[in-house]
Amino acid sequence: MYVPKKYKAIAVGAKGNNSSSIWRHGDGPFENSKIDDRLSLHCATPVKGLVQPRTKMQIADFQLALAGTRQNWSEVPYGDQ
């Protein structure tokens, strides 16, 4: 998956489909951290990370855990927004 083209002003090389978006969760530093009791953020680079389960779980449980954080997401603005 690529960063949507609409984010080219803030993401060099953005070339993905504009029907997707970038989302953020919280205002803390972008670093490896615990999101909640079931999820953690693993940062691959200073600007790219992966939300993953803290322990082994079924994909359906991971999807439910991720959905449980939805109320704290906000879309990252792009271009002339």
PDB file of N, CA, C and O in Angstrom:
ATOM      1  N   MET A   1       0.848  -1.172   0.000  1.00  0.00           N
ATOM      2  CA  MET A   1       0.000   0.000   0.000  1.00  0.00           C
ATOM      3  C   MET A   1       0.896   1.238   0.000  1.00  0.00           C
ATOM      4  O   MET A   1       1.909   1.290   0.697  1.00  0.00           O
ATOM      5  N   TYR A   2       0.508   2.210  -0.780  1.00  0.00           N
ATOM      6  CA  TYR A   2       1.270   3.443  -0.902  1.00  0.00           C
ATOM      7  C   TYR A   2       0.533   4.599  -0.245  1.00  0.00           C
ATOM      8  O   TYR A   2      -0.686   4.559  -0.076  1.00  0.00           O
ATOM      9  N   VAL A   3       1.285   5.629   0.122  1.00  0.00           N
ATOM     10  CA  VAL A   3       0.689   6.863   0.640  1.00  0.00           C
ATOM     11  C   VAL A   3      -0.109   7.490  -0.497  1.00  0.00           C
ATOM     12  O   VAL A   3       0.409   7.617  -1.607  1.00  0.00           O
ATOM     13  N   PRO A   4      -1.364   7.885  -0.248  1.00  0.00           N
ATOM     14  CA  PRO A   4      -2.180   8.491  -1.306  1.00  0.00           C
ATOM     15  C   PRO A   4      -1.528   9.735  -1.916  1.00  0.00           C
ATOM     16  O   PRO A   4      -0.874  10.511  -1.219  1.00  0.00           O
ATOM     17  N   LYS A   5      -1.717   9.910  -3.220  1.00  0.00           N
ATOM     18  CA  LYS A   5      -1.141  11.059  -3.947  1.00  0.00           C
ATOM     19  C   LYS A   5      -1.516  12.395  -3.325  1.00  0.00           C
ATOM     20  O   LYS A   5      -0.729  13.341  -3.370  1.00  0.00           O
ATOM     21  N   LYS A   6      -2.700  12.482  -2.751  1.00  0.00           N
ATOM     22  CA  LYS A   6      -3.148  13.761  -2.180  1.00  0.00           C
ATOM     23  C   LYS A   6      -2.236  14.256  -1.050  1.00  0.00           C
ATOM     24  O   LYS A   6      -2.323  15.419  -0.656  1.00  0.00           O
ATOM     25  N   TYR A   7      -1.365  13.389  -0.527  1.00  0.00           N
ATOM     26  CA  TYR A   7      -0.446  13.764   0.547  1.00  0.00           C
ATOM     27  C   TYR A   7       0.945  14.142   0.033  1.00  0.00           C
ATOM     28  O   TYR A   7       1.885  14.242   0.822  1.00  0.00           O
ATOM     29  N   LYS A   8       1.085  14.352  -1.272  1.00  0.00           N
ATOM     30  CA  LYS A   8       2.416  14.606  -1.840  1.00  0.00           C
ATOM     31  C   LYS A   8       3.098  15.832  -1.243  1.00  0.00           C
ATOM     32  O   LYS A   8       4.326  15.913  -1.257  1.00  0.00           O
ATOM     33  N   ALA A   9       2.335  16.782  -0.721  1.00  0.00           N
ATOM     34  CA  ALA A   9       2.935  17.974  -0.107  1.00  0.00           C
ATOM     35  C   ALA A   9       3.642  17.641   1.210  1.00  0.00           C
ATOM     36  O   ALA A   9       4.527  18.380   1.643  1.00  0.00           O
ATOM     37  N   ILE A  10       3.258  16.539   1.843  1.00  0.00           N
ATOM     38  CA  ILE A  10       3.870  16.174   3.121  1.00  0.00           C
ATOM     39  C   ILE A  10       4.560  14.817   3.091  1.00  0.00           C
ATOM     40  O   ILE A  10       5.203  14.438   4.070  1.00  0.00           O
ATOM     41  N   ALA A  11       4.443  14.073   1.988  1.00  0.00           N
ATOM     42  CA  ALA A  11       5.055  12.743   1.886  1.00  0.00           C
ATOM     43  C   ALA A  11       5.717  12.575   0.521  1.00  0.00           C
ATOM     44  O   ALA A  11       5.041  12.371  -0.487  1.00  0.00           O
ATOM     45  N   VAL A  12       7.030  12.662   0.501  1.00  0.00           N
ATOM     46  CA  VAL A  12       7.777  12.514  -0.736  1.00  0.00           C
ATOM     47  C   VAL A  12       7.496  11.140  -1.338  1.00  0.00           C
ATOM     48  O   VAL A  12       7.550  10.128  -0.640  1.00  0.00           O
ATOM     49  N   GLY A  13       7.200  11.108  -2.620  1.00  0.00           N
ATOM     50  CA  GLY A  13       6.960   9.846  -3.309  1.00  0.00           C
ATOM     51  C   GLY A  13       5.554   9.304  -3.180  1.00  0.00           C
ATOM     52  O   GLY A  13       5.292   8.178  -3.602  1.00  0.00           O
ATOM     53  N   ALA A  14       4.628  10.083  -2.601  1.00  0.00           N
ATOM     54  CA  ALA A  14       3.246   9.623  -2.470  1.00  0.00           C
ATOM     55  C   ALA A  14       2.680   9.301  -3.850  1.00  0.00           C
ATOM     56  O   ALA A  14       2.717  10.141  -4.749  1.00  0.00           O
ATOM     57  N   LYS A  15       2.154   8.084  -4.019  1.00  0.00           N
ATOM     58  CA  LYS A  15       1.642   7.693  -5.326  1.00  0.00           C
ATOM     59  C   LYS A  15       0.443   6.764  -5.239  1.00  0.00           C
ATOM     60  O   LYS A  15       0.053   6.160  -6.238  1.00  0.00           O
ATOM     61  N   GLY A  16      -0.140   6.644  -4.066  1.00  0.00           N
ATOM     62  CA  GLY A  16      -1.265   5.736  -3.881  1.00  0.00           C
ATOM     63  C   GLY A  16      -2.597   6.321  -4.293  1.00  0.00           C
ATOM     64  O   GLY A  16      -2.688   7.476  -4.707  1.00  0.00           O
ATOM     65  N   ASN A  17      -3.629   5.503  -4.173  1.00  0.00           N
ATOM     66  CA  ASN A  17      -4.996   5.864  -4.527  1.00  0.00           C
ATOM     67  C   ASN A  17      -5.527   6.921  -3.557  1.00  0.00           C
ATOM     68  O   ASN A  17      -5.407   6.770  -2.341  1.00  0.00           O
ATOM     69  N   ASN A  18      -6.107   7.980  -4.094  1.00  0.00           N
ATOM     70  CA  ASN A  18      -6.627   9.070  -3.265  1.00  0.00           C
ATOM     71  C   ASN A  18      -7.897   8.723  -2.497  1.00  0.00           C
ATOM     72  O   ASN A  18      -8.386   9.548  -1.726  1.00  0.00           O
ATOM     73  N   SER A  19      -8.442   7.529  -2.686  1.00  0.00           N
ATOM     74  CA  SER A  19      -9.614   7.145  -1.893  1.00  0.00           C
ATOM     75  C   SER A  19      -9.196   6.691  -0.490  1.00  0.00           C
ATOM     76  O   SER A  19     -10.051   6.502   0.376  1.00  0.00           O
ATOM     77  N   SER A  20      -7.893   6.516  -0.260  1.00  0.00           N
ATOM     78  CA  SER A  20      -7.370   6.158   1.062  1.00  0.00           C
ATOM     79  C   SER A  20      -6.955   7.418   1.808  1.00  0.00           C
ATOM     80  O   SER A  20      -6.862   8.496   1.219  1.00  0.00           O
ATOM     81  N   SER A  21      -6.708   7.278   3.097  1.00  0.00           N
ATOM     82  CA  SER A  21      -6.280   8.404   3.919  1.00  0.00           C
ATOM     83  C   SER A  21      -5.215   7.950   4.906  1.00  0.00           C
ATOM     84  O   SER A  21      -5.021   6.755   5.128  1.00  0.00           O
ATOM     85  N   ILE A  22      -4.536   8.914   5.490  1.00  0.00           N
ATOM     86  CA  ILE A  22      -3.605   8.666   6.586  1.00  0.00           C
ATOM     87  C   ILE A  22      -4.304   9.116   7.858  1.00  0.00           C
ATOM     88  O   ILE A  22      -4.905  10.190   7.905  1.00  0.00           O
ATOM     89  N   TRP A  23      -4.218   8.289   8.880  1.00  0.00           N
ATOM     90  CA  TRP A  23      -4.868   8.579  10.153  1.00  0.00           C
ATOM     91  C   TRP A  23      -3.833   8.668  11.261  1.00  0.00           C
ATOM     92  O   TRP A  23      -2.775   8.043  11.186  1.00  0.00           O
ATOM     93  N   ARG A  24      -4.138   9.436  12.275  1.00  0.00           N
ATOM     94  CA  ARG A  24      -3.265   9.537  13.440  1.00  0.00           C
ATOM     95  C   ARG A  24      -4.049   9.163  14.687  1.00  0.00           C
ATOM     96  O   ARG A  24      -5.277   9.238  14.715  1.00  0.00           O
ATOM     97  N   HIS A  25      -3.331   8.767  15.695  1.00  0.00           N
ATOM     98  CA  HIS A  25      -3.933   8.361  16.965  1.00  0.00           C
ATOM     99  C   HIS A  25      -3.147   9.038  18.072  1.00  0.00           C
ATOM    100  O   HIS A  25      -2.014   8.649  18.357  1.00  0.00           O
ATOM    101  N   GLY A  26      -3.727  10.032  18.689  1.00  0.00           N
ATOM    102  CA  GLY A  26      -3.054  10.711  19.789  1.00  0.00           C
ATOM    103  C   GLY A  26      -2.090  11.795  19.349  1.00  0.00           C
ATOM    104  O   GLY A  26      -1.918  12.057  18.159  1.00  0.00           O
ATOM    105  N   ASP A  27      -1.461  12.423  20.344  1.00  0.00           N
ATOM    106  CA  ASP A  27      -0.559  13.543  20.099  1.00  0.00           C
ATOM    107  C   ASP A  27       0.839  13.326  20.659  1.00  0.00           C
ATOM    108  O   ASP A  27       1.666  14.238  20.633  1.00  0.00           O
ATOM    109  N   GLY A  28       1.110  12.134  21.162  1.00  0.00           N
ATOM    110  CA  GLY A  28       2.408  11.861  21.768  1.00  0.00           C
ATOM    111  C   GLY A  28       3.504  11.705  20.740  1.00  0.00           C
ATOM    112  O   GLY A  28       3.258  11.819  19.539  1.00  0.00           O
ATOM    113  N   PRO A  29       4.717  11.444  21.205  1.00  0.00           N
ATOM    114  CA  PRO A  29       5.839  11.249  20.286  1.00  0.00           C
ATOM    115  C   PRO A  29       5.639   9.989  19.447  1.00  0.00           C
ATOM    116  O   PRO A  29       5.014   9.029  19.897  1.00  0.00           O
ATOM    117  N   PHE A  30       6.168   9.997  18.236  1.00  0.00           N
ATOM    118  CA  PHE A  30       6.061   8.852  17.334  1.00  0.00           C
ATOM    119  C   PHE A  30       7.204   7.903  17.663  1.00  0.00           C
ATOM    120  O   PHE A  30       8.309   8.040  17.138  1.00  0.00           O
ATOM    121  N   GLU A  31       6.928   6.942  18.534  1.00  0.00           N
ATOM    122  CA  GLU A  31       7.939   5.988  18.978  1.00  0.00           C
ATOM    123  C   GLU A  31       7.259   4.679  19.355  1.00  0.00           C
ATOM    124  O   GLU A  31       6.047   4.640  19.566  1.00  0.00           O
ATOM    125  N   ASN A  32       8.041   3.610  19.440  1.00  0.00           N
ATOM    126  CA  ASN A  32       7.486   2.334  19.864  1.00  0.00           C
ATOM    127  C   ASN A  32       6.761   2.538  21.188  1.00  0.00           C
ATOM    128  O   ASN A  32       7.330   3.083  22.134  1.00  0.00           O
ATOM    129  N   SER A  33       5.509   2.103  21.254  1.00  0.00           N
ATOM    130  CA  SER A  33       4.741   2.338  22.472  1.00  0.00           C
ATOM    131  C   SER A  33       3.527   1.423  22.558  1.00  0.00           C
ATOM    132  O   SER A  33       3.086   0.837  21.569  1.00  0.00           O
ATOM    133  N   LYS A  34       3.011   1.322  23.761  1.00  0.00           N
ATOM    134  CA  LYS A  34       1.787   0.584  24.035  1.00  0.00           C
ATOM    135  C   LYS A  34       0.604   1.487  23.683  1.00  0.00           C
ATOM    136  O   LYS A  34       0.539   2.631  24.132  1.00  0.00           O
ATOM    137  N   ILE A  35      -0.326   0.975  22.884  1.00  0.00           N
ATOM    138  CA  ILE A  35      -1.541   1.727  22.556  1.00  0.00           C
ATOM    139  C   ILE A  35      -2.604   1.461  23.617  1.00  0.00           C
ATOM    140  O   ILE A  35      -3.238   2.379  24.139  1.00  0.00           O
ATOM    141  N   ASP A  36      -2.776   0.185  23.916  1.00  0.00           N
ATOM    142  CA  ASP A  36      -3.678  -0.239  24.993  1.00  0.00           C
ATOM    143  C   ASP A  36      -3.229  -1.630  25.434  1.00  0.00           C
ATOM    144  O   ASP A  36      -2.132  -2.058  25.077  1.00  0.00           O
ATOM    145  N   ASP A  37      -4.044  -2.338  26.195  1.00  0.00           N
ATOM    146  CA  ASP A  37      -3.638  -3.653  26.694  1.00  0.00           C
ATOM    147  C   ASP A  37      -3.468  -4.702  25.603  1.00  0.00           C
ATOM    148  O   ASP A  37      -2.838  -5.734  25.831  1.00  0.00           O
ATOM    149  N   ARG A  38      -4.025  -4.449  24.415  1.00  0.00           N
ATOM    150  CA  ARG A  38      -3.983  -5.454  23.353  1.00  0.00           C
ATOM    151  C   ARG A  38      -3.127  -5.066  22.163  1.00  0.00           C
ATOM    152  O   ARG A  38      -2.733  -5.935  21.385  1.00  0.00           O
ATOM    153  N   LEU A  39      -2.826  -3.777  21.998  1.00  0.00           N
ATOM    154  CA  LEU A  39      -2.132  -3.291  20.806  1.00  0.00           C
ATOM    155  C   LEU A  39      -0.904  -2.462  21.151  1.00  0.00           C
ATOM    156  O   LEU A  39      -0.826  -1.838  22.209  1.00  0.00           O
ATOM    157  N   SER A  40       0.062  -2.473  20.222  1.00  0.00           N
ATOM    158  CA  SER A  40       1.234  -1.613  20.368  1.00  0.00           C
ATOM    159  C   SER A  40       1.593  -1.021  19.006  1.00  0.00           C
ATOM    160  O   SER A  40       1.177  -1.522  17.961  1.00  0.00           O
ATOM    161  N   LEU A  41       2.369   0.048  19.047  1.00  0.00           N
ATOM    162  CA  LEU A  41       2.880   0.679  17.835  1.00  0.00           C
ATOM    163  C   LEU A  41       4.347   0.312  17.718  1.00  0.00           C
ATOM    164  O   LEU A  41       5.126   0.525  18.647  1.00  0.00           O
ATOM    165  N   HIS A  42       4.723  -0.244  16.570  1.00  0.00           N
ATOM    166  CA  HIS A  42       6.120  -0.532  16.274  1.00  0.00           C
ATOM    167  C   HIS A  42       6.543   0.414  15.152  1.00  0.00           C
ATOM    168  O   HIS A  42       5.999   0.349  14.049  1.00  0.00           O
ATOM    169  N   CYS A  43       7.505   1.288  15.424  1.00  0.00           N
ATOM    170  CA  CYS A  43       7.967   2.270  14.439  1.00  0.00           C
ATOM    171  C   CYS A  43       9.115   1.688  13.621  1.00  0.00           C
ATOM    172  O   CYS A  43      10.158   1.325  14.165  1.00  0.00           O
ATOM    173  N   ALA A  44       8.914   1.606  12.325  1.00  0.00           N
ATOM    174  CA  ALA A  44       9.941   1.104  11.419  1.00  0.00           C
ATOM    175  C   ALA A  44      10.931   2.202  11.048  1.00  0.00           C
ATOM    176  O   ALA A  44      12.116   1.936  10.849  1.00  0.00           O
ATOM    177  N   THR A  45      10.444   3.425  10.957  1.00  0.00           N
ATOM    178  CA  THR A  45      11.266   4.596  10.644  1.00  0.00           C
ATOM    179  C   THR A  45      10.714   5.753  11.484  1.00  0.00           C
ATOM    180  O   THR A  45       9.708   5.575  12.171  1.00  0.00           O
ATOM    181  N   PRO A  46      11.336   6.914  11.448  1.00  0.00           N
ATOM    182  CA  PRO A  46      10.804   8.060  12.199  1.00  0.00           C
ATOM    183  C   PRO A  46       9.423   8.531  11.730  1.00  0.00           C
ATOM    184  O   PRO A  46       8.776   9.316  12.423  1.00  0.00           O
ATOM    185  N   VAL A  47       8.962   8.059  10.557  1.00  0.00           N
ATOM    186  CA  VAL A  47       7.664   8.499  10.036  1.00  0.00           C
ATOM    187  C   VAL A  47       6.731   7.360   9.627  1.00  0.00           C
ATOM    188  O   VAL A  47       5.641   7.612   9.113  1.00  0.00           O
ATOM    189  N   LYS A  48       7.141   6.119   9.846  1.00  0.00           N
ATOM    190  CA  LYS A  48       6.343   4.975   9.412  1.00  0.00           C
ATOM    191  C   LYS A  48       6.252   3.953  10.539  1.00  0.00           C
ATOM    192  O   LYS A  48       7.260   3.554  11.122  1.00  0.00           O
ATOM    193  N   GLY A  49       5.010   3.536  10.833  1.00  0.00           N
ATOM    194  CA  GLY A  49       4.832   2.578  11.911  1.00  0.00           C
ATOM    195  C   GLY A  49       3.765   1.556  11.604  1.00  0.00           C
ATOM    196  O   GLY A  49       3.013   1.688  10.639  1.00  0.00           O
ATOM    197  N   LEU A  50       3.709   0.533  12.438  1.00  0.00           N
ATOM    198  CA  LEU A  50       2.778  -0.568  12.280  1.00  0.00           C
ATOM    199  C   LEU A  50       2.095  -0.837  13.605  1.00  0.00           C
ATOM    200  O   LEU A  50       2.760  -1.026  14.624  1.00  0.00           O
ATOM    201  N   VAL A  51       0.781  -0.855  13.599  1.00  0.00           N
ATOM    202  CA  VAL A  51       0.028  -1.259  14.793  1.00  0.00           C
ATOM    203  C   VAL A  51      -0.028  -2.772  14.777  1.00  0.00           C
ATOM    204  O   VAL A  51      -0.390  -3.379  13.769  1.00  0.00           O
ATOM    205  N   GLN A  52       0.331  -3.377  15.891  1.00  0.00           N
ATOM    206  CA  GLN A  52       0.358  -4.827  15.964  1.00  0.00           C
ATOM    207  C   GLN A  52      -0.168  -5.312  17.310  1.00  0.00           C
ATOM    208  O   GLN A  52      -0.188  -4.558  18.283  1.00  0.00           O
ATOM    209  N   PRO A  53      -0.594  -6.575  17.361  1.00  0.00           N
ATOM    210  CA  PRO A  53      -1.062  -7.113  18.640  1.00  0.00           C
ATOM    211  C   PRO A  53       0.107  -7.270  19.616  1.00  0.00           C
ATOM    212  O   PRO A  53       1.227  -7.576  19.208  1.00  0.00           O
ATOM    213  N   ARG A  54      -0.159  -7.059  20.891  1.00  0.00           N
ATOM    214  CA  ARG A  54       0.868  -7.217  21.917  1.00  0.00           C
ATOM    215  C   ARG A  54       1.143  -8.690  22.206  1.00  0.00           C
ATOM    216  O   ARG A  54       2.235  -9.053  22.643  1.00  0.00           O
ATOM    217  N   THR A  55       0.148  -9.530  21.959  1.00  0.00           N
ATOM    218  CA  THR A  55       0.287 -10.974  22.127  1.00  0.00           C
ATOM    219  C   THR A  55      -0.355 -11.651  20.917  1.00  0.00           C
ATOM    220  O   THR A  55      -1.106 -11.020  20.174  1.00  0.00           O
ATOM    221  N   LYS A  56      -0.064 -12.913  20.725  1.00  0.00           N
ATOM    222  CA  LYS A  56      -0.644 -13.661  19.614  1.00  0.00           C
ATOM    223  C   LYS A  56      -2.165 -13.689  19.762  1.00  0.00           C
ATOM    224  O   LYS A  56      -2.686 -13.960  20.844  1.00  0.00           O
ATOM    225  N   MET A  57      -2.880 -13.404  18.650  1.00  0.00           N
ATOM    226  CA  MET A  57      -4.340 -13.427  18.660  1.00  0.00           C
ATOM    227  C   MET A  57      -4.864 -13.716  17.264  1.00  0.00           C
ATOM    228  O   MET A  57      -4.146 -13.572  16.275  1.00  0.00           O
ATOM    229  N   GLN A  58      -6.092 -14.116  17.196  1.00  0.00           N
ATOM    230  CA  GLN A  58      -6.755 -14.357  15.921  1.00  0.00           C
ATOM    231  C   GLN A  58      -6.947 -13.024  15.197  1.00  0.00           C
ATOM    232  O   GLN A  58      -7.055 -11.979  15.838  1.00  0.00           O
ATOM    233  N   ILE A  59      -6.989 -13.058  13.870  1.00  0.00           N
ATOM    234  CA  ILE A  59      -7.159 -11.830  13.083  1.00  0.00           C
ATOM    235  C   ILE A  59      -8.460 -11.119  13.442  1.00  0.00           C
ATOM    236  O   ILE A  59      -8.492  -9.889  13.488  1.00  0.00           O
ATOM    237  N   ALA A  60      -9.525 -11.862  13.694  1.00  0.00           N
ATOM    238  CA  ALA A  60     -10.807 -11.241  14.061  1.00  0.00           C
ATOM    239  C   ALA A  60     -10.672 -10.477  15.379  1.00  0.00           C
ATOM    240  O   ALA A  60     -11.259  -9.406  15.534  1.00  0.00           O
ATOM    241  N   ASP A  61      -9.909 -11.013  16.323  1.00  0.00           N
ATOM    242  CA  ASP A  61      -9.690 -10.325  17.598  1.00  0.00           C
ATOM    243  C   ASP A  61      -8.838  -9.078  17.409  1.00  0.00           C
ATOM    244  O   ASP A  61      -9.071  -8.056  18.055  1.00  0.00           O
ATOM    245  N   PHE A  62      -7.843  -9.164  16.517  1.00  0.00           N
ATOM    246  CA  PHE A  62      -7.020  -7.998  16.209  1.00  0.00           C
ATOM    247  C   PHE A  62      -7.879  -6.893  15.587  1.00  0.00           C
ATOM    248  O   PHE A  62      -7.754  -5.724  15.953  1.00  0.00           O
ATOM    249  N   GLN A  63      -8.740  -7.264  14.655  1.00  0.00           N
ATOM    250  CA  GLN A  63      -9.606  -6.283  14.011  1.00  0.00           C
ATOM    251  C   GLN A  63     -10.537  -5.621  15.022  1.00  0.00           C
ATOM    252  O   GLN A  63     -10.776  -4.416  14.945  1.00  0.00           O
ATOM    253  N   LEU A  64     -11.063  -6.393  15.964  1.00  0.00           N
ATOM    254  CA  LEU A  64     -11.925  -5.829  17.016  1.00  0.00           C
ATOM    255  C   LEU A  64     -11.133  -4.887  17.924  1.00  0.00           C
ATOM    256  O   LEU A  64     -11.613  -3.813  18.286  1.00  0.00           O
ATOM    257  N   ALA A  65      -9.924  -5.296  18.287  1.00  0.00           N
ATOM    258  CA  ALA A  65      -9.088  -4.448  19.140  1.00  0.00           C
ATOM    259  C   ALA A  65      -8.767  -3.133  18.431  1.00  0.00           C
ATOM    260  O   ALA A  65      -8.834  -2.064  19.037  1.00  0.00           O
ATOM    261  N   LEU A  66      -8.419  -3.216  17.152  1.00  0.00           N
ATOM    262  CA  LEU A  66      -8.123  -2.014  16.373  1.00  0.00           C
ATOM    263  C   LEU A  66      -9.359  -1.124  16.257  1.00  0.00           C
ATOM    264  O   LEU A  66      -9.267   0.092  16.420  1.00  0.00           O
ATOM    265  N   ALA A  67     -10.505  -1.722  15.978  1.00  0.00           N
ATOM    266  CA  ALA A  67     -11.755  -0.950  15.882  1.00  0.00           C
ATOM    267  C   ALA A  67     -12.073  -0.255  17.203  1.00  0.00           C
ATOM    268  O   ALA A  67     -12.674   0.819  17.210  1.00  0.00           O
ATOM    269  N   GLY A  68     -11.676  -0.856  18.306  1.00  0.00           N
ATOM    270  CA  GLY A  68     -11.919  -0.257  19.619  1.00  0.00           C
ATOM    271  C   GLY A  68     -11.146   1.025  19.868  1.00  0.00           C
ATOM    272  O   GLY A  68     -11.440   1.750  20.818  1.00  0.00           O
ATOM    273  N   THR A  69     -10.159   1.316  19.024  1.00  0.00           N
ATOM    274  CA  THR A  69      -9.387   2.557  19.162  1.00  0.00           C
ATOM    275  C   THR A  69      -9.902   3.656  18.225  1.00  0.00           C
ATOM    276  O   THR A  69      -9.410   4.784  18.264  1.00  0.00           O
ATOM    277  N   ARG A  70     -10.874   3.336  17.398  1.00  0.00           N
ATOM    278  CA  ARG A  70     -11.347   4.235  16.333  1.00  0.00           C
ATOM    279  C   ARG A  70     -11.757   5.617  16.836  1.00  0.00           C
ATOM    280  O   ARG A  70     -11.527   6.608  16.143  1.00  0.00           O
ATOM    281  N   GLN A  71     -12.346   5.705  17.999  1.00  0.00           N
ATOM    282  CA  GLN A  71     -12.827   6.994  18.495  1.00  0.00           C
ATOM    283  C   GLN A  71     -11.685   7.990  18.727  1.00  0.00           C
ATOM    284  O   GLN A  71     -11.928   9.186  18.883  1.00  0.00           O
ATOM    285  N   ASN A  72     -10.450   7.502  18.751  1.00  0.00           N
ATOM    286  CA  ASN A  72      -9.290   8.377  18.970  1.00  0.00           C
ATOM    287  C   ASN A  72      -8.519   8.702  17.703  1.00  0.00           C
ATOM    288  O   ASN A  72      -7.470   9.343  17.773  1.00  0.00           O
ATOM    289  N   TRP A  73      -9.010   8.276  16.547  1.00  0.00           N
ATOM    290  CA  TRP A  73      -8.329   8.548  15.281  1.00  0.00           C
ATOM    291  C   TRP A  73      -8.743   9.913  14.732  1.00  0.00           C
ATOM    292  O   TRP A  73      -9.863  10.370  14.960  1.00  0.00           O
ATOM    293  N   SER A  74      -7.841  10.547  14.019  1.00  0.00           N
ATOM    294  CA  SER A  74      -8.186  11.748  13.254  1.00  0.00           C
ATOM    295  C   SER A  74      -7.425  11.695  11.928  1.00  0.00           C
ATOM    296  O   SER A  74      -6.278  11.251  11.876  1.00  0.00           O
ATOM    297  N   GLU A  75      -8.075  12.152  10.865  1.00  0.00           N
ATOM    298  CA  GLU A  75      -7.435  12.118   9.547  1.00  0.00           C
ATOM    299  C   GLU A  75      -6.359  13.186   9.458  1.00  0.00           C
ATOM    300  O   GLU A  75      -6.565  14.325   9.879  1.00  0.00           O
ATOM    301  N   VAL A  76      -5.221  12.818   8.915  1.00  0.00           N
ATOM    302  CA  VAL A  76      -4.134  13.784   8.715  1.00  0.00           C
ATOM    303  C   VAL A  76      -4.531  14.685   7.548  1.00  0.00           C
ATOM    304  O   VAL A  76      -4.866  14.188   6.473  1.00  0.00           O
ATOM    305  N   PRO A  77      -4.497  16.017   7.747  1.00  0.00           N
ATOM    306  CA  PRO A  77      -4.848  16.935   6.649  1.00  0.00           C
ATOM    307  C   PRO A  77      -3.830  16.860   5.511  1.00  0.00           C
ATOM    308  O   PRO A  77      -2.674  16.495   5.725  1.00  0.00           O
ATOM    309  N   TYR A  78      -4.262  17.202   4.320  1.00  0.00           N
ATOM    310  CA  TYR A  78      -3.401  17.160   3.142  1.00  0.00           C
ATOM    311  C   TYR A  78      -3.673  18.386   2.279  1.00  0.00           C
ATOM    312  O   TYR A  78      -4.733  19.005   2.371  1.00  0.00           O
ATOM    313  N   GLY A  79      -2.722  18.717   1.462  1.00  0.00           N
ATOM    314  CA  GLY A  79      -2.894  19.789   0.474  1.00  0.00           C
ATOM    315  C   GLY A  79      -3.488  21.056   1.035  1.00  0.00           C
ATOM    316  O   GLY A  79      -2.963  21.640   1.982  1.00  0.00           O
ATOM    317  N   ASP A  80      -4.602  21.479   0.433  1.00  0.00           N
ATOM    318  CA  ASP A  80      -5.219  22.755   0.804  1.00  0.00           C
ATOM    319  C   ASP A  80      -6.376  22.582   1.776  1.00  0.00           C
ATOM    320  O   ASP A  80      -7.298  23.399   1.782  1.00  0.00           O
ATOM    321  N   GLN A  81      -6.351  21.564   2.578  1.00  0.00           N
ATOM    322  CA  GLN A  81      -7.400  21.394   3.598  1.00  0.00           C
ATOM    323  C   GLN A  81      -7.190  22.369   4.714  1.00  0.00           C
ATOM    324  O   GLN A  81      -7.965  22.388   5.671  1.00  0.00           O
TER     325      GLN A  81
END
